[in-house]
Amino acid sequence: MSEFEGGLFSRIYPAILWSAILSLHMKLLHGGKVTSPPLVPSWLCISVGRVTAEQGVGVWKMEREDSPLEGSTATLSHAVGLLGKLEGLLLQGNSSDVVLRLETVDADEVKVLQAHALVLSLQSPVFKELLHSRNSSTLVLRETSDCTAVFEKFIRYLYCGEILIRLDQATPLHKLATKYGILGLRRGLTEYMSQNLATDSPGGHVVGWYQYASAAGDAELRDSCLQYLSWNLSSVLQSREWPLVGPELLMALLQRSDLVLQSELELFEALEEWLMKNEPDGLTTENALRAVRYAMIPPRELFRLQRQSQILTQYHESVRDLLYMSYQFHSTSPVQLAKFFDMNCSLFVPRNYLSPTWGAPWIINNPSRDDRSTSFQTQLGPSGSDANKRVTWNALFSPRWLPLSMRPMYTEQGTMQPPRPEGIAGTGRPRIIVTPATSSTDFAGVSFQKTVLVSTRQQSKLVVKHIYNFHQSTEETGNFLAEADLHDRTSEYLVDSAFYVHIIIKPLYHTLITSKN
């Protein structure tokens, strides 16, 4: 097992069909001929278990039956020993009835494996069809070099139902599982990859996994990769993976409002770097530049970009209207601007910006203990007319808040009724409330969306796990921290017994006054 040392491993355990193992065992006993399996007494049940093959003993337990005729039964398990014998069949080639000739595409490398048609057919519908239509005892397979490198590991999985993998082996194994219809392995690999998006690798792997998942039609893996990239974009922009992003993924990211990054300026500068390095066609460049939300960039920075940005100078005509609207947005109040322009478009919708102008991080130590509160200030809005206006916000975190449906009810006589079925007395759900410290006429025409980013520890790295949007309280979301256990010190939601959140205030503008014709 030395080849796996220092790697990242995953164990996947699918169900093993006892009838298939028994049929193969009978075939070996009768000189390669499959005979009818013997009747299994009703009192003997063989089940899959975790017993080491070296022990050479079965695991048994007494189970009480309701039937008085049967009494108690014993369950004997030699599953691991049988799996060890199956692995021995593969390694030694005993009673093999098919030869797998594995040829590498665009290379001279050839591998020959002794296998058993029964096992391959039971595990893979594709192998079943190939073996049924073969004309000789040799089955020729052609695979790419990355799949050839892990093919023996893949075949071993078909015999043993267990596999040890490294991060760089996930994609070729997923390819093989997809090609040969091994759905259990494919699902297991999708889960493994989704859980290891934050794992460090020399050149990064999330972008490559996204592109592969899109081509392979694995929507679950594709969406997991896209969400991870979107919610941790600020770190992605600084990584080696950013130049590797393809045009399709680039546009998918730019069109999202849930991107988590320092500012829109950071996004534009990273986009300019990507365009200079990848040199896409003119249409792709125009579409990418038009996806930038220039109104979210301070006017001073917009002027600087117009003077210094080569890309913006070259494609100025393509974004002239967006820049004009952005300057109008910064020159007057949004309420006045709404009299003449429709502000219900993405240009005026902020993303999840981490800069102090938009919100503040909040580290809550020992969050399960009691209520906590904090205060912070943000700019009233991104418009230049609001640059000197500040709003103070109060935030309250309650670890055990009880919704109305979970509280004890009182009758007219004053007696307390038990809580409703969906709740348990004495327990509650965490919630965060965010409200302005004072009211102001400056709030007219503006609604403030509160966004809470919840970070968790994954592979020794702090990443955004959840994003919640609400007007005043996370109670509005209905599922705030539904899966989190803040009492468990080993919870992924706690880092050194602290709960990490980031609160963002996003002004949303609505066209309250329409211009007259």
C-alpha positions as CSV (number, residue, x, y, z in Angstrom):
1,M,0.0,0.0,0.0
2,S,3.0,2.3,-0.1
3,E,1.8,4.0,-3.3
4,F,-1.0,5.6,-1.3
5,E,1.2,7.0,1.5
6,G,0.8,10.8,1.8
7,G,-2.3,10.7,-0.4
8,L,-5.8,11.6,0.3
9,F,-8.0,8.5,0.6
10,S,-11.6,7.6,0.3
11,R,-13.3,4.3,1.1
12,I,-16.4,3.4,-0.8
13,Y,-18.3,0.3,0.3
14,P,-21.1,-0.9,-2.0
15,A,-23.3,-3.9,-1.3
16,I,-21.9,-7.3,-2.3
17,L,-24.4,-9.7,-3.7
18,W,-24.0,-13.0,-1.8
19,S,-25.6,-15.0,-4.6
20,A,-23.0,-13.8,-7.0
21,I,-20.1,-14.8,-4.7
22,L,-21.7,-18.1,-4.1
23,S,-22.2,-18.7,-7.8
24,L,-18.5,-17.9,-8.5
25,H,-17.5,-20.2,-5.5
26,M,-19.5,-23.1,-6.9
27,K,-17.9,-22.5,-10.3
28,L,-14.5,-22.9,-8.9
29,L,-15.5,-26.1,-7.0
30,H,-16.9,-27.7,-10.2
31,G,-14.0,-27.1,-12.6
32,G,-15.2,-23.9,-14.1
33,K,-18.8,-25.1,-14.6
34,V,-21.6,-23.2,-12.9
35,T,-23.9,-25.5,-11.0
36,S,-27.1,-24.8,-9.1
37,P,-26.2,-23.4,-5.7
38,P,-27.1,-25.5,-2.8
39,L,-30.0,-24.7,-0.6
40,V,-29.1,-22.4,2.3
41,P,-30.7,-23.5,5.5
42,S,-33.1,-20.9,6.9
43,W,-31.1,-20.7,10.2
44,L,-27.9,-19.6,8.4
45,C,-27.6,-16.1,7.2
46,I,-24.4,-14.7,5.7
47,S,-24.1,-10.9,5.8
48,V,-21.5,-8.4,4.8
49,G,-19.5,-7.1,7.7
50,R,-16.1,-5.6,8.6
51,V,-14.0,-8.5,9.8
52,T,-10.3,-8.8,9.0
53,A,-9.4,-11.7,6.8
54,E,-6.5,-12.6,9.0
55,Q,-8.8,-13.4,11.9
56,G,-10.2,-16.4,10.0
57,V,-13.3,-16.4,12.2
58,G,-16.8,-15.4,11.7
59,V,-18.8,-12.8,13.6
60,W,-22.1,-14.0,15.1
61,K,-24.8,-12.5,17.1
62,M,-28.1,-13.7,18.6
63,E,-31.3,-12.1,17.3
64,R,-34.6,-12.6,18.9
65,E,-37.4,-13.6,16.5
66,D,-41.1,-13.0,17.2
67,S,-42.0,-16.4,15.8
68,P,-42.1,-19.0,18.6
69,L,-41.2,-21.7,16.1
70,E,-37.9,-20.1,15.0
71,G,-36.7,-18.9,18.4
72,S,-33.4,-17.1,18.2
73,T,-31.1,-17.1,15.2
74,A,-27.4,-16.6,14.7
75,T,-25.9,-14.4,12.1
76,L,-22.5,-15.6,10.8
77,S,-20.3,-13.3,8.8
78,H,-17.2,-14.3,6.8
79,A,-17.7,-11.6,4.2
80,V,-14.3,-10.1,4.5
81,G,-12.7,-13.5,4.2
82,L,-14.7,-14.1,1.0
83,L,-13.7,-10.7,-0.3
84,G,-10.1,-11.6,0.3
85,K,-10.5,-14.7,-1.7
86,L,-12.1,-12.8,-4.5
87,E,-9.1,-10.4,-4.5
88,G,-6.9,-13.4,-4.6
89,L,-8.7,-14.6,-7.7
90,L,-7.9,-11.3,-9.4
91,L,-4.3,-11.2,-8.3
92,Q,-3.5,-14.8,-9.2
93,G,-5.8,-15.2,-12.1
94,N,-7.1,-18.6,-10.9
95,S,-9.9,-20.0,-13.1
96,S,-9.9,-16.9,-15.3
97,D,-12.1,-17.1,-18.3
98,V,-11.4,-13.7,-19.9
99,V,-8.3,-11.8,-20.7
100,L,-8.5,-8.0,-20.6
101,R,-6.0,-6.4,-23.1
102,L,-5.8,-2.8,-22.1
103,E,-4.3,-0.5,-24.8
104,T,-3.4,3.1,-24.2
105,V,-4.7,5.7,-26.7
106,D,-1.9,7.5,-28.5
107,A,0.8,5.3,-26.8
108,D,2.3,1.9,-27.1
109,E,1.6,0.8,-23.5
110,V,-0.3,-2.4,-23.2
111,K,-1.5,-4.1,-20.0
112,V,-2.9,-7.6,-19.8
113,L,-5.3,-8.6,-16.9
114,Q,-6.8,-12.0,-16.1
115,A,-10.4,-11.6,-15.0
116,H,-13.7,-13.5,-14.6
117,A,-16.6,-12.8,-16.8
118,L,-19.1,-13.5,-14.0
119,V,-17.8,-10.8,-11.8
120,L,-17.4,-8.2,-14.6
121,S,-20.9,-8.9,-15.9
122,L,-22.6,-8.7,-12.5
123,Q,-21.0,-5.4,-11.7
124,S,-21.1,-3.6,-15.1
125,P,-23.9,-3.7,-17.7
126,V,-21.3,-2.4,-20.2
127,F,-18.9,-5.3,-19.5
128,K,-21.9,-7.7,-19.7
129,E,-22.7,-6.5,-23.2
130,L,-19.0,-6.6,-24.3
131,L,-18.5,-10.1,-23.0
132,H,-21.7,-11.3,-24.6
133,S,-20.6,-10.1,-28.0
134,R,-16.9,-11.1,-27.9
135,N,-15.5,-13.7,-30.3
136,S,-12.6,-14.9,-28.3
137,S,-11.3,-15.1,-24.7
138,T,-9.6,-11.8,-25.1
139,L,-11.4,-8.5,-24.7
140,V,-9.6,-5.5,-26.1
141,L,-10.1,-2.2,-24.3
142,R,-8.7,1.2,-25.2
143,E,-8.3,3.9,-22.6
144,T,-6.5,7.2,-22.2
145,S,-3.3,7.3,-20.3
146,D,-4.8,8.7,-17.1
147,C,-7.4,5.9,-17.1
148,T,-4.9,3.3,-17.9
149,A,-2.9,4.3,-14.8
150,V,-5.8,3.5,-12.5
151,F,-7.5,0.7,-14.4
152,E,-6.2,-2.1,-12.2
153,K,-7.5,-0.2,-9.1
154,F,-10.8,0.1,-10.9
155,I,-11.0,-3.6,-11.7
156,R,-10.1,-4.4,-8.1
157,Y,-13.1,-2.4,-7.0
158,L,-15.4,-4.6,-9.1
159,Y,-14.1,-7.6,-7.1
160,C,-13.8,-6.1,-3.6
161,G,-16.2,-3.2,-3.5
162,E,-13.5,-1.0,-1.9
163,I,-11.0,1.5,-3.3
164,L,-8.3,3.8,-2.0
165,I,-7.9,6.9,-4.1
166,R,-5.7,10.1,-4.2
167,L,-7.0,13.5,-5.3
168,D,-5.4,13.2,-8.7
169,Q,-7.0,9.8,-9.3
170,A,-10.6,11.0,-8.8
171,T,-11.2,12.2,-12.4
172,P,-9.9,9.1,-14.3
173,L,-11.8,6.8,-11.9
174,H,-14.9,8.8,-12.4
175,K,-14.4,8.5,-16.2
176,L,-14.2,4.7,-15.9
177,A,-17.2,4.5,-13.6
178,T,-19.2,6.5,-16.0
179,K,-18.1,4.6,-19.1
180,Y,-18.7,1.2,-17.7
181,G,-21.9,2.1,-15.8
182,I,-20.7,1.5,-12.2
183,L,-23.2,3.9,-10.7
184,G,-22.3,3.2,-7.1
185,L,-18.7,4.1,-7.7
186,R,-19.6,7.2,-9.7
187,R,-21.9,8.4,-6.9
188,G,-19.2,7.8,-4.3
189,L,-16.6,9.6,-6.3
190,T,-18.9,12.6,-6.9
191,E,-19.4,12.8,-3.1
192,Y,-15.7,12.4,-2.5
193,M,-14.8,15.2,-4.9
194,S,-17.6,17.5,-3.6
195,Q,-16.2,17.1,-0.1
196,N,-12.6,17.8,-1.1
197,L,-13.0,21.0,-3.1
198,A,-11.1,22.9,-0.4
199,T,-8.2,20.5,-0.3
200,D,-4.8,22.0,-1.3
201,S,-3.2,20.7,-4.5
202,P,-0.2,22.1,-6.4
203,G,-2.0,23.5,-9.3
204,G,-5.5,23.6,-8.0
205,H,-8.2,21.1,-9.1
206,V,-11.7,22.7,-8.7
207,V,-11.7,24.4,-12.1
208,G,-10.6,21.2,-13.8
209,W,-13.2,19.2,-12.0
210,Y,-15.9,21.7,-13.0
211,Q,-14.9,21.4,-16.7
212,Y,-14.8,17.7,-16.5
213,A,-18.2,17.5,-14.7
214,S,-19.8,19.7,-17.4
215,A,-18.5,17.4,-20.1
216,A,-19.4,14.2,-18.3
217,G,-22.9,15.4,-17.5
218,D,-22.5,15.2,-13.7
219,A,-24.7,18.1,-12.7
220,E,-24.2,17.5,-9.0
221,L,-20.5,17.8,-9.1
222,R,-20.6,20.7,-11.6
223,D,-22.9,22.7,-9.3
224,S,-20.8,21.9,-6.3
225,C,-17.7,23.2,-8.0
226,L,-19.5,26.3,-9.3
227,Q,-20.9,27.1,-5.8
228,Y,-17.4,26.7,-4.2
229,L,-15.8,28.9,-6.8
230,S,-18.5,31.6,-6.4
231,W,-18.5,31.6,-2.6
232,N,-14.7,31.7,-2.3
233,L,-14.0,33.8,-5.4
234,S,-11.6,36.2,-3.7
235,S,-9.1,33.5,-2.9
236,V,-9.6,31.9,-6.3
237,L,-8.7,35.1,-8.1
238,Q,-5.4,35.0,-6.3
239,S,-4.7,31.4,-7.1
240,R,-3.1,29.5,-10.0
241,E,-6.5,28.3,-11.1
242,W,-7.8,31.6,-12.2
243,P,-6.1,31.7,-15.6
244,L,-7.3,28.2,-16.2
245,V,-11.0,29.2,-16.1
246,G,-12.7,28.6,-19.4
247,P,-15.0,31.1,-21.2
248,E,-18.1,29.2,-20.3
249,L,-17.2,29.1,-16.6
250,L,-16.1,32.7,-16.7
251,M,-19.5,33.9,-17.9
252,A,-21.3,31.6,-15.4
253,L,-19.4,33.3,-12.6
254,L,-19.8,36.9,-13.8
255,Q,-23.5,36.6,-14.1
256,R,-24.0,35.5,-10.4
257,S,-25.0,37.9,-7.7
258,D,-23.7,35.7,-4.9
259,L,-20.0,36.0,-5.7
260,V,-18.0,36.5,-2.5
261,L,-15.1,38.9,-3.1
262,Q,-13.5,42.1,-1.7
263,S,-15.1,44.5,-4.2
264,E,-16.2,44.8,-7.8
265,L,-12.9,46.5,-8.6
266,E,-11.1,43.3,-7.6
267,L,-13.3,41.4,-10.0
268,F,-12.6,43.8,-12.9
269,E,-8.8,43.7,-12.3
270,A,-8.9,39.9,-12.2
271,L,-11.0,39.8,-15.4
272,E,-8.6,42.1,-17.2
273,E,-5.7,39.8,-16.2
274,W,-7.7,36.8,-17.5
275,L,-8.5,38.6,-20.8
276,M,-4.9,39.6,-21.4
277,K,-3.6,36.1,-20.8
278,N,-6.2,34.0,-22.6
279,E,-6.9,36.4,-25.5
280,P,-10.5,35.2,-26.2
281,D,-12.5,36.3,-29.3
282,G,-14.1,39.7,-29.4
283,L,-17.6,38.6,-28.6
284,T,-16.5,36.7,-25.4
285,T,-14.5,39.8,-24.3
286,E,-17.5,42.1,-24.9
287,N,-19.9,39.8,-23.0
288,A,-17.4,39.5,-20.1
289,L,-16.9,43.3,-19.8
290,R,-20.6,44.0,-19.9
291,A,-21.1,41.6,-17.0
292,V,-19.1,43.8,-14.7
293,R,-21.3,45.9,-12.4
294,Y,-19.5,49.3,-12.9
295,A,-22.0,51.1,-10.7
296,M,-20.6,49.3,-7.7
297,I,-17.1,50.7,-8.4
298,P,-16.4,54.2,-6.8
299,P,-16.3,57.0,-9.4
300,R,-12.7,57.8,-8.7
301,E,-11.7,54.2,-9.5
302,L,-13.8,54.3,-12.7
303,F,-12.0,57.4,-13.9
304,R,-8.7,55.7,-13.2
305,L,-9.7,52.6,-15.1
306,Q,-10.8,54.6,-18.1
307,R,-7.3,56.2,-18.2
308,Q,-5.2,53.2,-17.4
309,S,-7.0,50.0,-18.5
310,Q,-5.9,48.8,-22.0
311,I,-8.9,46.5,-22.2
312,L,-11.4,49.2,-21.3
313,T,-9.8,51.6,-23.8
314,Q,-9.9,49.0,-26.6
315,Y,-13.6,48.0,-25.9
316,H,-14.9,51.4,-24.7
317,E,-17.7,51.5,-27.2
318,S,-19.0,48.1,-26.0
319,V,-19.5,49.4,-22.4
320,R,-20.1,53.1,-23.1
321,D,-23.7,52.9,-22.0
322,L,-22.9,51.0,-18.8
323,L,-20.3,53.5,-17.8
324,Y,-22.7,56.4,-18.6
325,M,-25.3,54.9,-16.4
326,S,-22.8,54.3,-13.6
327,Y,-21.6,57.9,-13.6
328,Q,-25.3,59.0,-13.5
329,F,-25.8,56.7,-10.5
330,H,-22.8,58.3,-8.7
331,S,-23.8,61.9,-9.5
332,T,-27.2,61.9,-7.9
333,S,-29.3,60.1,-5.3
334,P,-30.8,56.8,-6.4
335,V,-34.3,58.1,-5.7
336,Q,-33.8,60.9,-8.2
337,L,-32.1,58.6,-10.7
338,A,-35.1,56.2,-10.5
339,K,-37.3,59.0,-12.0
340,F,-35.6,58.5,-15.3
341,F,-34.0,55.1,-15.4
342,D,-35.0,51.6,-14.5
343,M,-32.9,50.5,-11.6
344,N,-34.1,46.9,-11.5
345,C,-31.2,45.5,-13.4
346,S,-28.0,43.8,-12.4
347,L,-25.8,46.9,-12.9
348,F,-27.2,48.2,-9.6
349,V,-27.4,44.9,-7.7
350,P,-24.4,44.5,-5.3
351,R,-22.6,41.1,-4.9
352,N,-21.3,39.8,-1.6
353,Y,-18.5,42.3,-1.0
354,L,-16.2,41.8,2.0
355,S,-14.8,45.3,2.2
356,P,-15.6,47.3,5.4
357,T,-17.8,49.6,3.3
358,W,-20.4,46.9,3.0
359,G,-20.3,45.0,6.3
360,A,-18.1,43.4,9.0
361,P,-16.9,40.0,10.1
362,W,-18.1,38.6,13.4
363,I,-16.3,35.9,15.4
364,I,-18.6,34.5,18.1
365,N,-16.6,32.6,20.8
366,N,-18.5,29.7,22.5
367,P,-21.6,30.5,20.5
368,S,-23.8,27.9,22.3
369,R,-23.4,29.7,25.7
370,D,-25.7,32.8,25.5
371,D,-26.9,35.7,23.4
372,R,-24.3,38.0,21.8
373,S,-24.5,41.4,20.2
374,T,-22.3,43.6,18.1
375,S,-22.5,46.9,16.2
376,F,-20.8,48.1,13.0
377,Q,-21.1,50.8,10.4
378,T,-21.6,50.7,6.6
379,Q,-21.9,53.4,3.9
380,L,-25.5,54.2,3.2
381,G,-25.1,53.0,-0.3
382,P,-22.6,52.6,-3.2
383,S,-23.7,55.8,-4.9
384,G,-21.2,58.6,-4.8
385,S,-23.9,60.8,-3.4
386,D,-24.0,58.6,-0.3
387,A,-20.2,58.4,0.1
388,N,-20.2,60.4,3.3
389,K,-23.3,58.9,4.9
390,R,-23.0,56.2,7.4
391,V,-25.5,53.8,9.0
392,T,-24.9,52.0,12.3
393,W,-26.3,48.5,12.5
394,N,-27.0,46.4,15.6
395,A,-26.7,42.6,15.3
396,L,-28.0,40.0,17.8
397,F,-27.1,36.4,17.8
398,S,-29.3,34.0,19.8
399,P,-28.1,30.3,20.0
400,R,-31.4,28.9,21.4
401,W,-34.2,31.1,20.0
402,L,-37.6,29.4,20.0
403,P,-40.0,29.9,17.1
404,L,-43.6,30.4,18.0
405,S,-44.4,26.9,16.8
406,M,-42.0,25.4,19.3
407,R,-43.1,27.5,22.4
408,P,-45.4,26.1,25.1
409,M,-49.0,27.2,24.6
410,Y,-51.2,28.5,27.4
411,T,-55.0,27.9,27.7
412,E,-57.6,30.4,28.8
413,Q,-57.4,28.8,32.2
414,G,-53.7,29.6,32.4
415,T,-52.5,26.0,32.2
416,M,-49.5,25.3,30.1
417,Q,-49.8,22.9,27.1
418,P,-46.8,21.0,25.8
419,P,-45.0,22.4,22.8
420,R,-46.2,21.5,19.4
421,P,-45.0,18.3,17.8
422,E,-42.3,19.9,15.7
423,G,-40.6,21.4,18.7
424,I,-39.0,20.3,22.0
425,A,-39.2,22.4,25.1
426,G,-36.0,23.8,26.2
427,T,-34.4,23.7,22.8
428,G,-34.2,26.2,20.1
429,R,-32.6,27.3,16.9
430,P,-29.8,29.8,16.3
431,R,-30.8,33.1,14.7
432,I,-29.3,36.5,13.9
433,I,-31.2,39.7,13.8
434,V,-29.8,42.8,12.1
435,T,-31.5,46.2,12.5
436,P,-30.4,49.9,12.0
437,A,-29.6,51.8,15.2
438,T,-31.7,54.8,14.0
439,S,-34.1,55.6,11.2
440,S,-33.5,58.2,8.6
441,T,-35.2,59.9,5.7
442,D,-32.2,58.8,3.6
443,F,-33.7,55.3,3.7
444,A,-36.5,56.4,1.4
445,G,-36.7,54.3,-1.7
446,V,-34.1,51.8,-0.5
447,S,-34.6,48.4,1.1
448,F,-31.6,46.8,2.8
449,Q,-31.0,43.1,2.3
450,K,-28.9,41.5,5.0
451,T,-26.6,38.7,4.0
452,V,-24.8,36.4,6.4
453,L,-21.9,34.3,5.3
454,V,-21.2,31.3,7.4
455,S,-17.7,29.8,7.2
456,T,-16.6,26.4,8.2
457,R,-13.4,24.5,8.6
458,Q,-12.6,22.2,5.6
459,Q,-9.3,20.6,5.2
460,S,-7.7,23.1,7.6
461,K,-9.0,25.9,5.6
462,L,-11.8,28.4,6.3
463,V,-14.4,28.4,3.5
464,V,-17.9,29.8,3.0
465,K,-20.4,27.0,3.7
466,H,-23.7,28.8,3.7
467,I,-25.1,32.1,2.5
468,Y,-28.4,33.4,4.0
469,N,-30.3,36.4,2.7
470,F,-33.0,38.1,4.8
471,H,-34.7,41.5,5.6
472,Q,-34.3,41.6,9.3
473,S,-34.0,38.1,10.9
474,T,-32.5,34.8,9.7
475,E,-35.8,33.3,10.9
476,E,-37.1,34.4,7.5
477,T,-34.9,31.8,5.7
478,G,-36.5,28.9,7.6
479,N,-33.3,26.9,7.6
480,F,-30.6,28.9,9.3
481,L,-27.9,26.6,10.6
482,A,-30.4,23.7,10.4
483,E,-27.5,21.2,10.2
484,A,-25.1,22.8,12.6
485,D,-24.5,21.6,16.2
486,L,-22.9,24.5,18.0
487,H,-22.6,22.5,21.2
488,D,-20.2,20.0,19.6
489,R,-16.6,21.3,19.9
490,T,-15.6,19.1,17.0
491,S,-18.2,20.6,14.7
492,E,-17.0,21.9,11.4
493,Y,-18.8,25.1,12.2
494,L,-16.5,25.9,15.1
495,V,-12.8,26.9,14.7
496,D,-11.1,27.0,18.0
497,S,-14.5,27.0,19.7
498,A,-15.5,30.1,17.7
499,F,-18.3,30.6,15.1
500,Y,-17.3,32.7,12.1
501,V,-19.8,34.8,10.2
502,H,-19.6,37.9,8.0
503,I,-22.6,40.3,7.8
504,I,-23.1,42.2,4.6
505,I,-25.6,45.1,4.1
506,K,-26.8,45.4,0.5
507,P,-29.0,48.4,-0.5
508,L,-31.5,47.4,-3.2
509,Y,-33.1,50.1,-5.3
510,H,-36.5,50.0,-6.7
511,T,-38.1,52.1,-9.4
512,L,-40.7,53.9,-7.1
513,I,-41.2,56.8,-9.5
514,T,-41.5,56.4,-13.2
515,S,-40.8,59.2,-15.7
516,K,-43.8,60.7,-17.6
517,N,-44.0,60.5,-21.4
